[in-house]
Amino acid sequence: MESKIEAMIQIYKKVRAGEPYKEYLFDHHLAWPRAKLYDPEDKHFVGFIMNRLDLSKAIILDEFFSASMDGEKHWANRLKLALNLFELLCFLHSISVIVGDLHEDNIFIQPDLKVVFIDCDSFQIQSRFPCSAMRFEISPPEASHSPYLEPSSDYFAYTILLYRLLMDGFNPFSFCQNPAEKDIELQERKEKGLAPIRNPSLLLPKASPSLDRLPPDLKNLIAQGLDPDKTKRFSPDELIRILEYHANHTIICPKGHINPTHLIHCLVCGKQIRPTPRLIKIRPYLIALFVFFMVLIPSGNFHLLETGSHLFKEGKNWVYTKIEQGWSKINEWVESQNTSLLEENLFVFIAAGDFRRRIKGSIQTVVINKPFYIMRKEVTQALWKKIMGYNPSSNRCPQCPVENISWEEVQTFISILNEKENAHYRLPTEAEWDYACDKGIEVGRKVAEWCLDWYAEEPFFQKKRVIDPKGPGFGSHKVVKQQSSNTQNGLHITIRRFLRPFERKSNVGFRLVKDIIFPPSR
């Protein structure tokens, strides 16, 4: 025992001297030995010291199994929890540690769905010290032949937990047996892969939910994870990809419950889920309703917006604008760009130039080179429902902005419009959003609004002058913007927040921009 604890302490010291993130995992997610304890008299080994973990608000994984998929334990959160659990498992594998006893009683879940492992002294360490404890109900078939396990052995136990998490706590090897036949022991079921998800001829227990609740690719992955042959189980990358996809792609029933996108009836209330977007036919009058709220912002300097005439660019069939108190009509060229669905060609025109924004005391000049259309108002609940088939909003009001929608769901909305209209709708970049705010468009007043960009901290804005910025190339959160009613030194004050792409808030909506494809120079 002392040698194993010493090996665990050395692993911790080695990791602590490396990447800070790995040290953070040890400090907050693992009850891990830090130092040995000896009897003060005869100096023999008596135990070890571990880090203190705050589990006052945590619950054991078992509480998720039998809980309803309503509230905070909904479908998407279960997948996020499963993903967090597997990522912690992969971290341990990267430092030559096999959990082995991956039992729900040893796994605590924090309110933010982060996972904590306790009883880490039972883990297999560096293929030198085997697991000192393992529950029979989750042990892989190979554990009966060898005390030393591999990462794929943990995949088997993990798959059992994943199945139970998504199937109301039922064990994947449970099925109805003929009373006249001999009962098949659990070990034999595991060794032969006798599970309904792997063998459709086996009947699920009467109280078990249907396997149809599982997305087909996730169902196949679970079947692979339960394979008695350890070489045929899923790869970590494949599991992470599928879990991430389904955690971020969900559909909401009329009562607001979160479901996987392939279902017809809600997991929680049984209500029929509205038809999925791909089944909705968009009628021309719906597009007319949509573009009715669009305004045009060509690139430019706010100070050039004044009563008078301005030739945007010379040339036949190009854009000539007539500015009247800040509003303009696009004539020849717009009519040639398939904009006939617009009931009114009223747009805001801003001549070429730049604008300024304040970033933590510093003033940054932003140049917007390309003009674009922007919706005068947010997408309404009525329009969202017409196109998507359901209204996810917390505060129901047809003409109010749609809210309680994720960034990912907005992308689905946009894809439908672009496909049906052969257009280039998208979310505004943060710079475009700020630009519209600077030019007097009422953005972010009723609700905060999704932007296209990944979120970046302030160092990303250290440049004094930028041209058409689009944020970092990748990240974990998307930008959410809101406008204050105040100004400071002539600058509009905006509130900058961030959310994960799959998160929803009852005060976050969106508006769209439409790219303009210019004709070639003549």
N, C-alpha and C positions, 0 to 999 in steps of 0.2 A: 504493500500500500504506500509506504513512504517513497519508494522509487517512482511510482506513478505520479504522486503529488509533485515530486521534484521535477519530473518531466513536464507537467502542466505549468508549473511556475516558470520554467525556462522558456516555454512557448510564449507565455505572456510577456516576459521580459524582452524577448526577441521582437515580438510584434510591437511592443510599446516603443522600441527604438526606431521603428520604421514609420509607416504611414499613420498620421493622426486619426484618420477615419477608422482604421482597424482598432486603434486604442479606444476610440469612442464605443465601438461595438462591445469590446470587453467590459468597459465600465458601465454600460447601460443595458446590455442585453444578455449577459452571461454571468451566472453566479460562479465565478472562477477562483480557484485557489491563488492566493497572492504570497503567502509565507507559511512555513511549517511551525508547529508548536511542539515544544518539548517539555517534559516534566522537569521542574527546576532542581529536583534532588538527584534522580538517577539518569537524567538527560535522555530518556528514551522518548521516541516519537509518540505523541498523543493526539495530534489533530492538525488542523490548518486554519488559517484566517482567509475569509473571502471578502469581496467587496460588498457593501450594503446597497441593496436595490430597493427603490421605493415602489412597493406593490400595493399601496393603500387603495388605489383606485383601479387596480387591475383585476381581471377575472380569469379563471382558468378556461382553457379552450373548450372543455366539456360543456360549458354553459351556452356555447354557440350551437351545439349539435341539436338540442331539443327546442331551441328558441324559434319563435316565428320569424319569417323573413320580412317583418315590418320594422319600422323605426330604424335604429342605427345598425341593426343586424341584417340589413337588406342584402339582396343578391350581390350587388357590386362591391359592397364592403366585405363580404365573405371572400370574394375573389382577391381583393386587395390584401386581406389578411393572409390568404393562402400564398400569395406572392411574397409577402414579407417573410413568412415562415420559410419558404423555400430559399430565398436569398440568404437568410441567416444560415441555413443548412449548407448552402454552397460555400459560404465563407469558412465554415468549420472544415469542410472538405479541402479547401485550399491550404489549410495549415495542418493537414494530415490527421484530422480528427473525425471519427465516425460516431454519430450519436447513439445508434443502436436502439436504446430505450426511448423511442420517439412516442411517448405516451402522453395523452391529453392532460393528465394530472401534473406533468412536469413542464407544461407550457402555459405561460401567463400572457394575457393580452392587455396592453395598455389602452386607454381611451382613444388614442390616435392610431390604433391597430398595429402598433409596434409589438414585436414578439420578444419575450424573455424566457430563456431556458434556465431551469434550476436543476439541482442534482447532477451537475456537470462532472462530478468525480466518477460517475459510472460510465463515462464515454470511453470509447476505444481510442488510445493515444499512440500514434506513430507506428502502428502494426507491431508494437512491443507489448502493450498492455490491453488485453481484450476488454470488451464490455463486461462490467461486473454485475449488471442486472438488465433483463430484457423481458417485457411482458409477452406472454405466449401469443395473445390475440393479434399482435402487430408484428411479430417476428417473421422474417422472410423464410422461405423453405430451406435455403442454404444454411441457415443458422443451426439447424439440427445436425449438420455434418461437420461444421468447423466453427470454432469460437471466434475466428477472425473474420471481420466483415469488410465489404467494399462500399464505395459511395452508392452503387446501385442497390445495395441492401437497404440503405436509408430511403431510397426512392420508393421501394415497396411499402415500407411503413408509412411514408408520407402520403402515398396514394390512398391508403386506407383512411387516413385522416381527411384528405381532400374529399373523398367520396362521402364520408359521414357529414362533413361540413355542408355539402350541397344537397344531401339526400336525407335531411331531418334526423341525422344520427344513426341511420341504419348501417350495419356492417356490409361491405360489398360481397362477402361470402355467405350471407344469409339468403336462404331460399326455401320454398315450400317443398317438403319431402313427402313421398307416399308413405302413409302410416304402416303399410304392409311391408315396406322395404326396410332394410337395415339402415340405421342412422349413420350418415357419413360424418366422421370426425373432422374438426376444423383443420387439423394438420393435413389430412388427405385432401381436403378441399383446396388448400393453398398449394400443395404439391402438384395437383392436377389442374389448377386454374379453374376450379368449379365455382364460377360467379355468374350471376345472370347477365352482367354487363359484357362478359366474354362468351357466354353461351345462351342464346335466346330461348333455347328449349327449357331452361330453368326458370321457374316462376318466382317472382318477387314475393316477399311476405305480404300478407293482405293489407296491412296498414302502411306499407311503403309507398312513397310517391312514385309516379311513373318515371322510367328512364328518359322519357321524351322531354323532361324539363332540362336535360343537359344538352348544350349545343353539340352537334355531331362531331366536330373536331375534338372537343374536350372529352366527349364520351370515348372516342377512339384512344385518346391519350391515356385516360384512366385504365382502359383495358390493357394497354401496353404496360403500364406501371405495375399491374397485378400479374404479369407473366411470370410463371414459375422459373423460367430460364432468365437468369440475371443479365445475360448478354443481349436480350431482346427488349429490355425496358427503354423508356423514352430517354432522350438526351436532355440535359438541363436547358440548353438554348431553346429547344422546341417547346418545352413546358412554359418557360418564361414568356415566350412570344404569344402563345395561345392565351395564357392567363391575362397578360397585359391587354390583349385585344378585347377580350370579353369583359374585363373590368371597365374598359373605357367606352364600350359600345353596348348600350342598353336601351330599353324602351319603357315608357311610363304608361301605366294603365289610367283610365279616367279618374280613379281615386288617388292617383299620385304614387302608387307602388312601383318600385323599380324591378324590371324583368329582363331576362335575356331576349335578344331581338327576334329569335325564331319562334317564340311562343304565340299561341292564339289566345289563351286565357291566362289571367293573372295568377301568379304563384300564391298570392296572399288572399285576395278576395274572390277569385274565380271569375271576375268580370271579363268579358271579351275585350281584348286589346284592339284598339283601332287598327285599321289596315296600315301596313307598313308603307313608307313613302314610295317605294318602287311601284306600288300598285295604284297610286293616285294619278289620275289624268289631270293635267293642268290645262284648264280652259283659257282661251284668249282673254276673257274678261277678268280672270284672276291676275294675269300678267299686267293688265291695264291698271288694276287696283294697286299692284306692287310698284310699278314705275311712276304712278301718279305722285308718289312722295319723293321722287328723285330730284335733286338739284345739281347743277354743274359747277365745279370749281376748277377752272383751268389754273395752271401754275401762274404764280405772279406775286406781285408786291401789293399789299393791302392799300398802300397810299395812292396807288394809281386807280383805285376804285372811286370814280366820281362821275357826275353827269356829263355826258358827251358821247363821242363815237371813237371807236378804237379798232384798227385793222389788226387782227390777231396775226395773220401772215399773208403776204401778198400771193396772188395766184388765183386762177379761175377755180370755181367750185371749192374754195377754201372757206375758212370760218370768218365771217364778218359779224361783229357783235354791236348791237345798239344798246348802250347802257342807260338805264333809266332808274335813278335812285338805287343803284346797286343791283338791280335785276336786269337780266339780258335774255334775248331770244337767239337761239342758234338757228341759222337759216339754211343755206344751201347744203353744206357738207353734212350736217346732222341728219337731214332728210335722206341722204344717200346711204346712211349707216344703219338702216333697218331699225329706226327708232319710231316707227309708225304707231307702236303701241302706247306711246306717251300721249296722254290726253292734253297735256299742256307742255310747251317747250320753254317753261320759265326756269332759268338757271341763274345762279350767282356767278359772276365773272370776276376773277382776280388776275391782274396782269402779272407777267413774269417777274420774279423777285425772290424775296426770302422773308422769314419772320424770326422773331427771337423768343426763346423760352428760358426760364430760370430753372437751374438744376442745383439745389442746395447752395444757394448764394452766388453761383456762377451763371453768367449769361451765355447761352449758346445760340449761334445763328444757324438756322436750318434752311436749306435751299430745296424747294420743291420744283423739279423740272417738268414733271408731266401733269397735265390737267386730268381731272377725273370727275365723274358724277358721284354725288353723295346723297343719300336719302335725307330729306328734310326732317323726317321724324323717324323714330325707332320702328322696327317691325312690330306690328300689332298682334295681339292674341288672335284676332279674327283671321288675319292673313296667315299666321302660322297654322292655325287649325285647318283652314281651307287646303293648305298645301301638304301638311304633315299628317293630318287626320286626327289630331288630338290636341288638347290644350293643357300644357304642363304647369301653367302659372299658379302660384299660390293665392294670388288675389285676382279672382275672376272678373274680367271687365273686357268685353270684346275690343273696344277701341283703345285700351291701355296697352303699353308696351308688353310684349311677351317676356316673361322672366322664368327663373328656375330651369334654365336650359344650359347645358354644358357647351364648351367650345367645340367638342366633337360633334354634338348634335347640330350645331350651327353649320358645320361643314357639310353635313348631310343635306340640310336645307339648301345650301348654296349649290351643291352638286346637281340637285334636281333642277333648279332654275337654269343653270348653265347648260345642262343637257337639253332641256326643253326649248330654250330660247336661243341656243347656240351663242351665248353671250359670255362675258367675263366678269361676273359678279364675284365679290370677295369681301372679307372684312377690311376695314381701313388699317393701315399701319399706324403705329402710335404717333409718328410724325404727321401723317395725314390727318389724324384725329385732332392733334394739337393745332394744326393749320386751320382746320375748319372752325375750331373754337376761337382762334385768334381773329378769324374773319367774321365772327358774329353768328355763326350757326349755333343753335341751341342744342349742343351735344351734352350728354351726361347730366341732364337736369332732373329728369323723372326717375331714371335708373342709371346705375353704372353700366358701362358698355365694354363688351369684349373687343380686343384688338387682335390683329394678325400676328404680332410679334411674340417671340419668346421673351420672357422677363429677364432683364439684366440689372445688376446693381449699378450704382452711380458711376463707378470707374469707366463704364462703357460710354458715358457722356462727357468725358474729360476734354474731348476735342472742342475747340472754339467754334469751328465751322464744319458742318457736315452737309452732304448732298444726298437727298432721297434716302435717308437711313431706314433700315428695315430690322434693326435689332440683331442679336446674335443668331448664329445658324442653328443652334439647338439649345435645349434647356429642359427644365422640369415643370415650369409654370408659364402661363400666358398672361399678358398684360391686360389689366382691367382699368378703365379710366372713368373719372367722374369730374364734373366741373363745379367749381365753387361759384357762388354769386358775387364774390368780391374780385377786385383787381388790385394790382400793386405796381406802381410806377408805369401804368399803361399796359402791363402784362396781365393776361388772364391767369387766374390761379386754378390749376387742375390737381386733382387728387389721384395719385398713382398707386394702384394695388396690383395684386397678382393672385391667380388661382391655378390649380392643376387643370389640365384640359378636360378631365372627366367630372370636375366638381360643378355643382349647381348652387345658386344662391337666389333667394326670393327678391333680391334687389339688383340683379344683373341681367341685362338684356343685350340688344345689339342693333346696329344699323349697317347697311351695306354700301359699298362703293362699286362703281362700274368702270372698268378700264376703257379708255378710248384708244382705238387702234388707228393711228394716223395714216393717211394715204402717202405714197412715196413722193418725194420732192419733184417738182416739175421744172 
